[in-house]
Amino acid sequence: MGKNPIYCIAFLFIISLLIQKQDLARASAPTIIKFATLAPEGSTWLNVVNDVSEELKEKSDGKLRLKIYSGGVAGDEKDVLRKMRIKQIHCAGFTDVALGAIFNEARVFNLPFVFKAYDEIDFVRAALDERFEEGFEENGYILLGWTDVGFVYFFSNIMIDSMDALRFTKMWIWEDDPVAKALFDAIKLRPVSLPITDVITSLESGLINSIYGSPLGAVALQWFTKVKYMLDMPMAYAVGATLISKDRYNSLEPDMQKLLKSTFKKHMERLTEMTREDNKRSIEEIKKYGVEIISLDSKSVAEFDDVSKAVSASVAGTVFSADLIDSVKTNIEEYRNLR
């Protein structure tokens, strides 16, 4: 018996309605950006990212949302980079080592004893921001916003009040840190290479007696409870940034791209100010704990400045391009002349 054409038409109509319903469901489903950070619950960093998430959801009418993997559940920064390459994670907050693995010029702020104040950082970063954005994009990532880790200082169990004193420390060095290696090579110091997770036990055992880090990091990781001294001259500046994979960014509609960029940029600027205040408070906490703050005399400052020049020369053309270092120093000089 032949098929009833009325049944066929009805069947096709139902199928068409189901397809339309599925298309509408897909169109109305929110776009999810999977975001990873090492920042734990309750931290300033994560609180700000939660603010970003809420604002994106509100301003996109629920069309754009973050799914946040906090506290390192997605792994360390190297793990997150790997997961971004295979599209398991789309977006993340990174610090120097991971940023350098993507685009090594981003680590130029780590140049030792070059920057003296946050205003200099802001001036140089604004001058070179387009260069950094292009560098990240050429390597497959879109820069959504910079933030601070902060100025990095030496902490130790022996008094570092001169270059000679620094040479005789048992200094920790973070694995895969070419800028710190160039510094210690320049002053003829053989540091102890350890993962960051081994620092506090190594201070306790005496394997190392000196470390470097931001005040906020030293408090968060409890390093300051294992040292006696802090040198008040910044060793370097540590940077942070939020990146999204270029593929994921390009998959968004232009209005969603604009919203994502503007929202992150605004909140990362706010986070920078908050981190600077946190670092200031951390120094006070370190002082209250009894860590002695050591100042250098003018002769020692000059010695550190000479080492800074030697390190900049040694990494020019290897770790960083010579023209990048020239641009950094030219902009610093310009800023100082404007003051």
SULSULBEL-V491856 format. One record per pair of residues at least 24 apart in sequence whose ideal C-beta (glycine too) atoms are under 10 Angstrom apart, sorted by the first residue. I is the first residue (numbers start at 1). J is the second residue. Records with the same first field share a line. If there is no record, write none. Layout:
BEGIN
I->J + J
END
This chain:
BEGIN
27->63
28->62 + 63
29->62 + 63
30->56 + 57 + 60 + 61 + 62 + 63 + 64 + 65 + 67
31->56 + 60 + 62 + 63 + 64 + 65 + 248 + 251 + 252 + 253 + 256 + 260
32->64 + 65 + 66 + 67 + 90
33->64 + 65 + 66 + 67 + 68 + 89 + 90 + 91 + 244 + 245 + 248 + 249 + 252 + 256 + 260
34->66 + 67 + 68 + 69 + 74 + 83 + 84 + 87 + 88 + 89 + 90 + 91 + 92 + 248
35->65 + 66 + 67 + 68 + 69 + 70 + 74 + 80 + 89 + 90 + 91 + 92 + 93 + 242 + 244 + 264
36->67 + 68 + 69 + 70 + 71 + 72 + 73 + 74 + 75 + 77 + 79 + 80 + 81 + 83 + 84 + 88 + 89 + 90 + 91 + 92 + 93 + 94
37->68 + 69 + 70 + 71 + 72 + 73 + 74 + 77 + 80 + 91 + 92 + 93 + 94 + 240 + 242
38->69 + 70 + 71 + 72 + 73 + 74 + 75 + 76 + 77 + 80 + 92 + 93 + 94 + 95 + 98
39->68 + 70 + 71 + 72 + 93 + 220 + 240
40->70 + 71 + 72 + 220
41->70 + 71
42->70 + 71
43->70 + 71 + 220 + 278
44->216 + 271 + 274 + 275 + 277 + 278
45->70 + 93 + 147 + 149 + 240 + 271 + 274 + 275 + 278
46->70 + 71 + 93
47->271 + 274
48->93 + 147 + 264 + 267 + 268 + 270 + 271 + 272 + 274 + 275
49->91 + 93 + 242 + 264 + 267 + 268 + 271
50->267
51->263 + 266 + 267 + 270 + 271
52->144 + 145 + 242 + 260 + 263 + 264 + 266 + 267 + 268 + 270 + 271
53->263 + 267
54->263
55->259 + 262 + 263 + 264 + 266 + 267
56->256 + 259 + 260 + 263 + 264
58->263
59->256 + 259 + 262 + 263
60->253 + 255 + 256 + 259 + 260 + 263
63->252 + 253 + 255 + 256 + 259
64->252 + 253 + 255 + 256 + 257 + 259 + 260 + 263
66->90 + 91 + 260 + 263 + 264
67->91
76->195 + 196 + 197
77->101
78->176
81->141 + 243
84->140 + 141 + 243 + 244 + 245 + 247 + 248
85->140 + 245 + 247
87->245 + 247 + 248
89->244 + 245 + 248
90->243 + 244 + 245 + 247 + 248 + 249 + 251
91->141 + 142 + 144 + 242 + 243 + 244 + 245 + 248 + 249 + 260 + 264
92->141 + 241 + 242 + 243 + 244 + 245
93->144 + 145 + 147 + 240 + 241 + 242 + 243 + 264 + 268 + 271
94->141 + 239 + 240 + 241 + 242 + 243
95->147 + 149 + 217 + 238 + 239 + 240 + 241
96->149 + 152 + 174 + 177 + 179 + 236 + 237 + 238 + 239 + 240 + 241
97->174 + 175 + 176 + 177 + 178 + 196 + 238
98->176 + 240 + 241 + 243
99->132 + 136 + 141 + 143 + 146 + 239 + 240 + 241 + 243
100->176 + 177 + 178 + 179 + 239 + 319
101->139 + 176
102->135 + 136 + 139 + 140 + 141 + 241 + 243
103->131 + 132 + 133 + 134 + 135 + 136 + 137 + 138 + 139 + 140 + 141 + 143 + 241 + 243
104->135 + 139 + 178 + 179 + 318 + 319 + 320 + 321 + 324
105->131 + 132 + 135 + 136 + 319 + 320 + 321 + 324 + 325 + 328
106->132 + 135 + 136 + 143 + 146 + 239 + 241 + 243
107->177 + 178 + 179 + 236 + 238 + 239 + 315 + 319 + 320
108->132 + 179 + 237 + 239 + 312 + 315 + 319 + 320 + 321 + 324 + 325 + 327 + 328
109->146 + 148 + 149 + 179 + 236 + 237 + 238 + 239 + 328
110->152 + 177 + 178 + 179 + 180 + 182 + 183 + 235 + 236 + 237 + 238 + 239 + 315 + 319 + 320
111->179 + 182 + 183 + 236 + 237 + 308 + 311 + 312 + 315 + 319 + 320 + 324 + 325 + 328 + 329
112->152 + 179 + 180 + 182 + 183 + 184 + 186 + 187 + 212 + 234 + 235 + 236 + 237 + 304 + 307 + 308 + 310 + 311 + 312 + 315
113->183 + 233 + 234 + 235 + 236 + 301 + 303 + 304 + 305 + 306 + 307 + 308 + 309 + 311 + 312
114->234 + 236 + 237 + 305 + 308 + 309 + 311 + 312 + 325 + 328 + 329 + 332
115->151 + 234 + 236 + 237 + 328 + 332
116->151 + 233 + 234 + 237 + 332 + 336
117->151 + 234 + 237 + 332 + 335 + 336 + 339
118->148 + 150 + 151 + 237 + 272 + 273 + 276 + 279
119->335 + 336 + 338 + 339
120->237 + 328 + 331 + 332 + 335 + 336 + 339
121->146 + 148 + 150 + 151 + 237 + 239 + 272 + 276 + 332 + 335
122->146 + 272 + 335
123->331 + 332 + 334 + 335 + 336 + 338
124->237 + 327 + 328 + 329 + 330 + 331 + 332 + 334 + 335
125->237 + 239 + 328 + 331
126->331
127->327 + 328 + 330 + 331 + 332 + 334 + 335
128->324 + 327 + 328 + 331
131->324 + 327
132->239 + 241
135->324
136->241 + 243 + 244 + 246
137->243 + 246 + 249
138->246
139->243 + 246
140->243 + 245 + 246 + 247
141->241 + 242 + 243 + 244 + 245 + 246 + 247 + 248 + 249
142->242 + 243 + 244 + 245 + 246 + 247 + 248 + 249 + 250 + 257 + 260 + 261 + 264
143->241 + 242 + 243 + 244 + 261 + 264 + 265 + 268
144->241 + 242 + 243 + 244 + 249 + 260 + 261 + 262 + 263 + 264 + 265 + 267 + 268
145->240 + 241 + 242 + 243 + 261 + 262 + 263 + 264 + 265 + 266 + 267 + 268 + 269 + 270 + 271 + 272
146->239 + 240 + 241 + 242 + 265 + 268 + 269 + 271 + 272
147->239 + 240 + 241 + 242 + 264 + 267 + 268 + 269 + 270 + 271 + 272 + 273 + 274 + 275 + 276
148->214 + 216 + 237 + 238 + 239 + 240 + 268 + 271 + 272 + 273 + 274 + 275 + 276 + 278 + 279
149->213 + 214 + 216 + 217 + 237 + 238 + 239 + 240 + 275 + 279
150->213 + 214 + 215 + 216 + 217 + 234 + 237 + 238 + 239 + 240 + 272 + 275 + 276 + 278 + 279 + 280 + 282
151->214 + 215 + 233 + 234 + 235 + 236 + 237 + 238 + 276 + 279 + 283
152->180 + 212 + 213 + 214 + 215 + 217 + 218 + 234 + 235 + 236 + 237 + 238
153->211 + 212 + 213 + 214 + 215 + 217 + 218 + 230 + 231 + 232 + 233 + 234 + 235 + 236 + 279 + 283 + 286 + 293
154->210 + 211 + 212 + 213 + 227 + 229 + 230 + 231 + 232 + 233 + 234 + 235 + 294
155->203 + 209 + 210 + 211 + 212 + 213 + 215 + 218 + 223 + 224 + 226 + 227 + 228 + 229 + 230 + 231 + 286 + 291
156->203 + 208 + 209 + 210 + 211 + 212 + 227 + 228 + 229 + 230 + 231 + 291 + 294
157->203 + 206 + 208 + 209 + 210 + 211 + 226 + 227 + 228 + 229
158->209 + 210 + 227 + 228 + 229
159->228 + 229 + 231 + 292 + 294
160->210 + 229 + 230 + 231 + 233 + 294 + 296 + 300
161->229 + 231 + 294 + 295 + 296 + 297 + 300
162->296 + 297 + 299 + 300 + 303 + 304
163->187 + 189 + 296 + 299 + 300 + 302 + 303 + 304 + 306 + 307
164->300 + 303
165->210 + 231 + 294 + 300
166->210 + 231 + 235 + 300 + 303 + 304 + 307
168->209 + 210
169->208 + 209 + 210 + 211
170->202 + 203 + 206 + 207 + 208 + 209 + 210 + 211
171->208 + 209 + 210 + 211 + 212
172->196 + 198 + 199 + 202 + 203 + 207 + 208 + 209 + 210 + 211 + 212 + 213 + 223
173->208 + 211 + 212
174->199 + 211 + 212 + 213
177->212
178->315 + 318 + 319 + 320
179->236 + 311 + 315 + 319 + 320
180->212 + 235 + 236 + 311
181->311 + 315 + 319
182->310 + 311 + 312 + 313 + 314 + 315 + 318 + 319
183->212 + 235 + 236 + 307 + 308 + 310 + 311 + 314 + 315
184->311
185->310 + 311 + 314
186->306 + 307 + 308 + 309 + 310 + 311 + 312 + 313 + 314 + 315
187->303 + 304 + 307 + 310 + 311
196->221 + 223
197->221
199->223 + 226
200->225 + 226
201->226
202->226
203->227
212->236 + 238
213->238
214->238 + 275 + 278 + 279 + 282 + 283
215->278 + 279 + 280 + 281 + 282 + 283 + 284 + 285 + 286 + 287
216->275 + 276 + 277 + 278 + 279 + 280 + 281 + 282 + 283 + 285
217->279 + 282
218->279 + 282 + 283 + 285 + 286 + 291
219->278 + 279 + 281 + 282 + 283 + 285 + 286 + 289
220->278 + 282
223->286
224->282 + 283 + 285 + 286 + 287 + 289 + 290 + 291
225->286 + 289 + 290 + 291
227->286 + 289 + 291 + 292
228->290 + 291 + 292 + 294
229->291 + 292 + 293 + 294
230->283 + 286 + 287 + 291 + 292 + 293 + 294
231->293 + 294 + 295 + 296 + 300 + 304
232->283 + 293 + 294 + 295 + 296
233->294 + 295 + 296 + 300 + 301 + 304
235->304 + 308
236->308
240->268 + 271 + 272 + 275
241->268
242->267 + 268 + 271
END
